[in-house]
Amino acid sequence: MKKQLLTAAILATASMAVSAEQYWADNSVSALYGSDYTLTPNSDETNTLTTLTLEHVSGHSWGSLFYFVDRHVGESDFHETYAEFSPNFTLTSFENSFVKNINAAFTYEFSSNSGGFSQDNYLYGVGADLDIPGMNFASVTYYYAQRNTNFDNGDNDHQLTLTYGWSSGNFNIDGFLDYSTGTEDHDSEMNFTPQLTYNLGPALGTKNKVKVGVEYSYWNNKFGNKFNEDDDRDQNAVSLLLKVHL
């Protein structure tokens, strides 16, 4: 049933993309390198991690589309592929208002890694695009999350997602915050991940943005599990970042 819903969402998005107008699009590739990452639910160790990311975001007459694919490579032959596919469908829009759009939201998260962990999560919800003075973009979305992992019983929970972006000249700050509620089989989590970058494109004589900077990842109680009473599975990781917009 979940696969059928996912297939329907992808086909609906594809058909609308063909028949509807695209207002804008941005594609990028990036590389991250950092340490102090918690890589698997069944390990107490932290590791260095290299991540390559392909990312797409676009605006359409029917809404917006965001997706990315991460390829993680860590120590001791660790590797993981993680991806998200997130179309938002505009339900209504407002002019000269703090709330610009109300959206029906969907996200499919999936991953598998060499540590034996895999997941297929399906998130359904409603969100709002916000018009905050000085911000390039901001949004808040509520999701009902159907969790399906091989690590716990996959109890469903709720998730609140905030996204934001701000820039001044070539300096840029953007990122997200995810908060998910706990259930009987896993605890609540919070993932706060901002990126601070500077665009070297003008200095390099290219119209494409070439960003360098850092990403900070604070993930409270990562994987939603406590292995003992003193272990909250918190991740505090800083990575160097290179991001090229195509």
SERO-4910 file (N, C-alpha, C, O; in steps of 0.05 Angstrom, whole numbers):
BEGIN
 pado doro    nc1    nc2    nc3   cac1   cac2   cac3    cc1    cc2    cc3    oc1    oc2    oc3
  Met    A     16    -24      0      0      0      0     17     25      0     12     44    -15
  Lys    A     38     25     17     56     48     18     70     53     -8     72     76    -17
  Lys    A     79     31    -21     93     34    -46     73     44    -68     81     59    -86
  Gln    A     48     36    -66     28     45    -85     23     75    -82     21     90   -101
  Leu    A     22     84    -56     18    113    -51     42    129    -61     39    150    -73
  Leu    A     67    118    -57     91    132    -66     91    134    -96     97    155   -107
  Thr    A     85    111   -110     84    111   -139     64    131   -149     69    145   -169
  Ala    A     40    133   -136     20    151   -145     29    180   -141     24    197   -159
  Ala    A     43    186   -119     53    213   -114     74    221   -135     73    243   -145
  Ile    A     92    203   -142    112    208   -162    100    213   -189    108    231   -204
  Leu    A     81    195   -197     68    198   -223     52    224   -224     52    237   -245
  Ala    A     38    231   -202     23    256   -202     41    280   -205     35    299   -220
  Thr    A     63    279   -191     82    301   -192     94    303   -220     96    325   -231
  Ala    A    101    281   -232    112    281   -259     93    291   -280    100    306   -297
  Ser    A     67    282   -277     47    291   -297     42    320   -295     38    334   -315
  Met    A     41    331   -270     36    359   -267     60    376   -276     57    398   -287
  Ala    A     84    365   -272    108    379   -281    108    382   -311    118    402   -322
  Val    A     97    362   -325     96    363   -354     76    383   -364     81    398   -383
  Ser    A     52    383   -351     30    400   -361     30    428   -349     16    445   -360
  Ala    A     44    433   -327     43    458   -314     68    474   -318     88    464   -329
  Glu    A     67    499   -310     90    518   -314    110    516   -292    103    515   -268
  Gln    A    135    515   -299    157    516   -279    167    545   -278    174    557   -298
  Tyr    A    166    556   -254    175    584   -250    205    587   -246    216    606   -257
  Trp    A    217    568   -232    246    570   -227    256    542   -219    240    525   -211
  Ala    A    282    539   -220    294    513   -211    323    518   -204    336    536   -214
  Asp    A    333    502   -185    361    504   -177    371    475   -172    358    460   -158
  Asn    A    394    469   -183    407    443   -179    435    448   -168    448    467   -176
  Ser    A    444    430   -151    471    434   -139    483    407   -132    468    387   -129
  Val    A    509    407   -131    524    384   -120    542    395    -98    552    417   -100
  Ser    A    545    379    -77    562    388    -55    578    366    -43    571    342    -47
  Ala    A    599    373    -29    616    354    -15    620    364     14    625    388     18
  Leu    A    617    346     33    621    352     61    642    333     73    643    310     66
  Tyr    A    657    344     92    676    328    106    677    337    135    683    360    140
  Gly    A    671    318    154    672    326    182    675    302    200    676    279    190
  Ser    A    676    307    225    679    286    245    657    287    266    640    304    265
  Asp    A    658    268    285    639    266    307    611    258    298    591    267    311
  Tyr    A    609    243    277    583    233    268    576    206    280    593    189    282
  Thr    A    551    204    289    540    178    297    528    165    273    509    175    262
  Leu    A    539    142    265    533    131    238    512    109    239    496    106    220
  Thr    A    510     93    260    491     72    261    478     71    289    490     79    308
  Pro    A    453     60    290    440     59    316    453     39    336    449     42    360
  Asn    A    468     20    326    480      0    343    509      4    350    523    -15    356
  Ser    A    518     29    348    546     35    354    548     60    372    534     79    368
  Asp    A    565     59    392    570     81    410    592     99    399    597    120    411
  Glu    A    605     92    378    628    107    368    619    130    350    598    129    337
  Thr    A    636    151    349    632    172    329    654    171    309    677    162    315
  Asn    A    649    180    284    667    175    262    669    200    244    651    217    244
  Thr    A    690    201    228    692    220    207    673    211    184    668    187    181
  Leu    A    664    230    168    645    224    147    649    242    124    652    267    127
  Thr    A    649    231    100    649    246     75    622    242     61    613    219     58
  Thr    A    610    264     53    583    262     41    583    276     14    591    300     13
  Leu    A    573    263     -6    568    275    -32    538    277    -36    524    258    -31
  Thr    A    529    301    -44    500    306    -46    492    317    -73    505    336    -83
  Leu    A    471    307    -85    458    318   -108    431    328    -99    416    314    -87
  Glu    A    426    354   -105    401    367    -94    387    382   -116    399    394   -134
  His    A    360    382   -114    343    396   -133    321    410   -118    309    398    -99
  Val    A    314    435   -126    291    448   -115    279    465   -138    294    478   -153
  Ser    A    253    466   -140    240    481   -161    212    490   -153    199    478   -136
  Gly    A    203    512   -165    176    522   -161    159    519   -186    168    525   -208
  His    A    134    512   -182    116    506   -204     88    519   -199     83    528   -177
  Ser    A     72    520   -220     46    531   -216     29    514   -198      9    525   -186
  Trp    A     35    489   -194     20    471   -176     32    470   -148     19    460   -129
  Gly    A     57    481   -144     70    479   -118    100    479   -120    111    496   -135
  Ser    A    113    461   -107    143    460   -107    152    432   -104    137    414    -96
  Leu    A    177    428   -112    189    401   -110    218    403    -99    233    420   -108
  Phe    A    224    386    -80    250    385    -68    259    356    -65    243    340    -55
  Tyr    A    282    350    -74    293    323    -69    323    324    -69    336    342    -80
  Phe    A    335    305    -55    364    302    -54    372    273    -49    356    257    -39
  Val    A    397    267    -57    408    241    -52    436    245    -39    452    259    -50
  Asp    A    440    233    -16    466    234     -2    480    207     -5    467    186     -4
  Arg    A    506    209     -9    522    185     -8    543    189     13    561    207     11
  His    A    541    174     35    559    177     58    581    155     57    575    132     51
  Val    A    606    163     62    628    144     65    643    151     90    652    173     94
  Gly    A    645    131    108    658    136    134    681    117    139    691    104    121
  Glu    A    689    115    164    711     98    172    702     68    172    678     62    172
  Ser    A    722     50    172    717     21    174    698     12    152    681     -5    157
  Asp    A    701     23    128    686     14    105    656     20    108    639      7     95
  Phe    A    649     40    125    620     47    127    612     62    102    627     78     91
  His    A    588     56     93    576     71     70    545     71     73    534     52     84
  Glu    A    533     92     63    504     94     65    494    111     42    507    130     33
  Thr    A    470    104     32    455    121     14    430    130     27    414    113     36
  Tyr    A    425    156     28    401    167     40    389    187     21    403    202      8
  Ala    A    362    188     19    349    206      0    322    214     11    309    200     27
  Glu    A    313    237      1    286    247      7    274    258    -19    287    270    -36
  Phe    A    248    253    -22    232    263    -45    208    278    -33    191    265    -20
  Ser    A    206    304    -38    186    320    -24    171    340    -43    181    362    -47
  Pro    A    148    332    -54    131    351    -68    112    364    -49    101    352    -31
  Asn    A    107    390    -53     86    405    -39     66    416    -59     73    427    -80
  Phe    A     40    412    -53     19    420    -71      4    444    -59     -7    442    -38
  Thr    A      4    467    -73     -9    491    -63    -39    488    -62    -52    482    -82
  Leu    A    -50    492    -38    -79    490    -34    -92    518    -37   -113    520    -48
  Thr    A    -78    538    -27    -88    566    -29    -65    585    -25    -46    578    -11
  Ser    A    -67    609    -36    -47    629    -33    -59    655    -24    -83    660    -27
  Phe    A    -42    672    -11    -51    698     -1    -32    720    -10     -8    715    -13
  Glu    A    -43    743    -15    -27    766    -23    -23    785      1    -42    788     17
  Asn    A      1    797      3      7    816     24      0    804     52    -13    817     68
  Ser    A      9    780     56      3    766     81     28    753     92     46    746     77
  Phe    A     28    749    118     50    735    131     52    706    121     73    695    118
  Val    A     29    694    116     27    667    104     23    670     74      2    680     65
  Lys    A     42    660     59     40    663     30     24    640     17      7    645      0
  Asn    A     30    615     26     16    592     14     10    572     36     25    569     56
  Ile    A    -12    558     33    -18    534     48    -15    510     30    -26    510      8
  Asn    A      1    490     39      8    468     21      0    441     33      1    437     57
  Ala    A     -8    423     15     -8    395     23     20    384     19     31    387     -3
  Ala    A     30    370     39     59    363     38     62    332     40     46    319     53
  Phe    A     82    323     25     88    294     26    119    291     24    132    306     10
  Thr    A    130    272     40    158    266     38    162    236     40    150    223     57
  Tyr    A    179    226     23    188    198     25    218    198     32    234    209     17
  Glu    A    225    186     54    252    183     63    261    154     61    246    136     69
  Phe    A    284    149     50    293    121     49    324    120     51    338    139     42
  Ser    A    334     99     63    363     96     65    369     67     72    352     51     80
  Ser    A    395     60     67    406     35     76    436     39     79    448     54     64
  Asn    A    448     24     98    476     28    102    490      1    109    477    -19    114
  Ser    A    516      2    109    532    -22    113    531    -31    142    541    -53    148
  Gly    A    520    -15    160    517    -24    188    492    -40    192    486    -49    215
  Gly    A    476    -45    171    453    -62    173    427    -47    178    406    -59    181
  Phe    A    428    -20    179    404     -4    184    391      4    157    405     12    138
  Ser    A    365      2    156    350     12    132    324     23    141    313     17    162
  Gln    A    313     41    124    287     53    131    272     61    106    284     67     85
  Asp    A    246     62    108    228     73     88    206     87    103    188     74    115
  Asn    A    207    114    104    188    130    119    171    146    100    180    157     80
  Tyr    A    145    148    106    126    162     90    112    183    107     99    177    127
  Leu    A    115    209    100    106    231    116     84    246    100     88    254     77
  Tyr    A     61    251    113     39    265    101     32    288    119     31    285    143
  Gly    A     26    311    108     19    334    125     10    358    111      2    357     87
  Val    A     11    380    125      3    407    115     24    427    124     34    425    146
  Gly    A     30    446    107     50    466    114     43    493    104     24    497     89
  Ala    A     60    513    111     56    540    103     82    553     95    102    550    109
  Asp    A     83    567     73    105    584     65    101    611     77     79    623     75
  Leu    A    121    622     90    118    646    105    133    669     92    154    665     80
  Asp    A    122    693     95    135    718     85    146    733    109    133    749    121
  Ile    A    172    727    115    185    740    138    204    761    127    222    754    111
  Pro    A    202    786    134    219    807    124    249    800    128    257    792    149
  Gly    A    264    803    106    293    798    107    300    769    100    324    764     95
  Met    A    281    751    101    287    723     95    282    717     66    263    727     53
  Asn    A    300    700     54    295    691     27    272    671     25    256    672      7
  Phe    A    270    654     45    247    635     47    245    625     76    264    626     91
  Ala    A    221    617     82    216    605    108    190    588    106    172    596     92
  Ser    A    190    566    120    166    549    119    163    533    145    183    528    159
  Val    A    139    525    151    134    507    173    115    486    164     95    492    151
  Thr    A    120    460    170    104    438    160    100    418    183    118    410    197
  Tyr    A     75    409    186     68    387    204     65    362    187     51    362    167
  Tyr    A     77    340    197     74    314    183     64    293    203     71    293    227
  Tyr    A     48    275    193     43    249    206     62    230    192     61    226    168
  Ala    A     79    217    208    100    201    197     95    171    201     92    162    224
  Gln    A     94    156    179     93    127    180    122    117    179    134    117    157
  Arg    A    132    107    201    160     98    203    162     68    197    146     52    207
  Asn    A    181     61    181    186     33    175    216     28    174    228     33    154
  Thr    A    227     19    197    256     13    198    260    -15    207    242    -28    218
  Asn    A    284    -25    203    291    -52    213    303    -50    241    314    -70    250
  Phe    A    302    -27    253    315    -23    279    295    -24    302    302    -33    324
  Asp    A    271    -14    298    250    -15    318    225    -26    306    225    -36    284
  Asn    A    203    -23    320    177    -33    310    164    -15    290    142    -21    280
  Gly    A    176      8    285    165     26    264    140     40    273    124     47    256
  Asp    A    137     45    299    113     60    308    112     87    295    132    101    293
  Asn    A     88     95    287     85    121    274     86    143    295     80    139    318
  Asp    A     94    167    285     95    190    303     89    215    288     78    214    266
  His    A     95    238    299     89    264    287    115    280    284    133    277    301
  Gln    A    117    296    263    141    312    259    134    340    251    116    345    236
  Leu    A    150    359    262    148    387    255    174    395    241    195    391    252
  Thr    A    172    407    218    195    414    202    195    444    196    175    455    187
  Leu    A    217    458    203    221    486    196    244    488    176    265    475    179
  Thr    A    241    504    155    262    510    137    266    541    135    247    555    140
  Tyr    A    290    549    128    295    578    128    319    584    110    336    567    106
  Gly    A    320    609    100    343    617     85    346    648     86    326    662     83
  Trp    A    370    657     89    376    686     91    402    691     78    421    675     79
  Ser    A    405    714     64    430    721     51    435    751     52    416    767     54
  Ser    A    460    758     52    468    786     50    493    787     32    514    778     40
  Gly    A    490    798      8    512    797    -11    518    768    -18    501    753    -27
  Asn    A    543    760    -14    551    732    -20    551    714      4    558    691      2
  Phe    A    542    725     26    541    709     51    513    697     54    493    710     49
  Asn    A    511    672     61    486    658     62    484    639     86    503    626     94
  Ile    A    460    639     98    453    620    120    427    606    113    407    620    108
  Asp    A    427    580    112    401    566    108    403    539    122    424    530    131
  Gly    A    380    526    124    379    500    137    352    492    146    332    502    135
  Phe    A    350    473    165    325    462    173    326    454    202    348    451    214
  Leu    A    303    450    214    300    438    240    277    418    239    255    425    231
  Asp    A    282    393    247    262    373    249    259    365    278    278    360    292
  Tyr    A    234    364    287    228    353    313    206    331    310    185    336    299
  Ser    A    213    307    319    193    286    318    187    276    346    204    275    363
  Thr    A    162    270    350    152    261    376    160    232    381    166    217    361
  Gly    A    161    223    405    167    195    411    143    178    413    120    187    414
  Thr    A    148    152    414    127    132    419    138    112    440    159    117    451
  Glu    A    123     91    444    132     71    463    158     58    455    174     49    472
  Asp    A    163     56    429    187     41    420    211     59    412    232     49    407
  His    A    207     86    412    229    103    407    223    131    419    200    139    422
  Asp    A    245    145    426    243    171    439    241    193    419    245    189    395
  Ser    A    234    217    428    233    240    410    261    248    401    281    242    414
  Glu    A    262    262    378    287    270    366    285    299    357    263    309    352
  Met    A    308    313    356    309    339    344    335    341    327    357    336    337
  Asn    A    332    349    302    355    352    284    356    381    274    338    389    259
  Phe    A    376    395    283    380    423    275    406    425    259    428    420    269
  Thr    A    403    432    233    426    431    214    427    456    197    413    457    177
  Pro    A    442    477    205    446    500    188    472    498    172    490    485    179
  Gln    A    472    512    149    496    516    133    503    545    131    485    562    126
  Leu    A    528    552    136    538    579    133    558    579    110    579    566    112
  Thr    A    552    595     89    569    593     65    575    621     54    561    641     60
  Tyr    A    596    622     38    603    647     23    606    640     -6    620    620    -13
  Asn    A    594    655    -24    595    650    -52    620    661    -65    624    686    -66
  Leu    A    637    643    -75    662    652    -88    658    656   -118    677    662   -132
  Gly    A    634    652   -128    629    654   -157    639    680   -170    653    679   -189
  Pro    A    631    703   -158    641    728   -170    671    731   -170    683    741   -190
  Ala    A    684    722   -149    714    723   -149    726    704   -169    748    709   -179
  Leu    A    712    682   -175    723    663   -195    714    670   -223    723    657   -242
  Gly    A    698    691   -226    689    699   -253    668    681   -265    666    680   -290
  Thr    A    652    667   -249    631    650   -259    604    660   -249    601    670   -227
  Lys    A    583    657   -266    556    664   -258    544    644   -239    527    650   -223
  Asn    A    554    619   -240    544    599   -222    554    604   -194    577    613   -190
  Lys    A    538    598   -174    547    601   -146    566    578   -139    560    554   -144
  Val    A    588    585   -127    607    566   -116    611    573    -87    625    592    -80
  Lys    A    598    557    -69    597    564    -41    617    548    -25    620    524    -30
  Val    A    630    561     -7    647    547     13    639    555     40    630    578     45
  Gly    A    641    537     59    632    544     87    632    519    104    648    501    101
  Val    A    614    520    123    612    498    143    582    490    146    564    506    142
  Glu    A    578    465    154    552    455    162    555    445    191    573    431    198
  Tyr    A    535    453    207    535    444    235    510    426    238    488    433    231
  Ser    A    515    402    249    493    383    253    490    377    283    508    364    295
  Tyr    A    468    386    295    462    378    322    437    361    321    415    370    313
  Trp    A    440    336    329    418    316    328    415    305    355    430    287    364
  Asn    A    395    315    369    389    306    396    375    278    395    355    275    382
  Asn    A    388    259    410    377    232    411    373    220    383    352    210    376
  Lys    A    395    220    369    395    209    341    386    180    341    393    164    358
  Phe    A    369    174    321    356    148    317    335    142    338    322    121    337
  Gly    A    329    161    356    307    158    374    309    136    394    288    126    403
  Asn    A    333    128    401    336    105    419    357    111    440    378    124    434
  Lys    A    353    102    465    373    103    486    383     75    492    367     57    499
  Phe    A    409     71    488    420     45    493    425     40    523    426     17    532
  Asn    A    427     61    538    428     59    567    418     86    578    414    105    563
  Glu    A    415     87    604    403    111    616    420    136    613    410    158    614
  Asp    A    447    132    608    465    155    606    470    162    577    486    180    571
  Asp    A    458    148    558    465    152    529    441    165    515    421    151    510
  Asp    A    443    190    508    422    204    494    427    205    464    411    217    450
  Arg    A    449    193    454    454    192    426    455    219    413    445    222    390
  Asp    A    466    239    426    468    266    414    491    267    395    513    258    401
  Gln    A    486    279    372    507    284    352    513    313    350    495    329    346
  Asn    A    539    321    353    548    348    349    571    346    329    593    338    336
  Ala    A    566    354    304    586    350    283    588    375    266    568    387    259
  Val    A    612    383    260    618    406    242    633    395    218    652    380    221
  Ser    A    624    403    194    636    394    170    644    418    152    630    438    151
  Leu    A    666    414    137    673    433    116    655    428     92    648    405     87
  Leu    A    648    449     78    628    446     57    637    460     31    646    483     32
  Leu    A    634    447      9    637    458    -18    611    452    -33    604    429    -36
  Lys    A    598    473    -44    573    469    -58    573    485    -84    577    509    -84
  Val    A    568    471   -106    568    484   -132    540    482   -144    529    460   -147
  His    A    529    505   -151    503    506   -164    506    504   -194    523    518   -206
  Leu    A    490    487   -207    493    481   -235    476    499   -253    477    497   -277
***
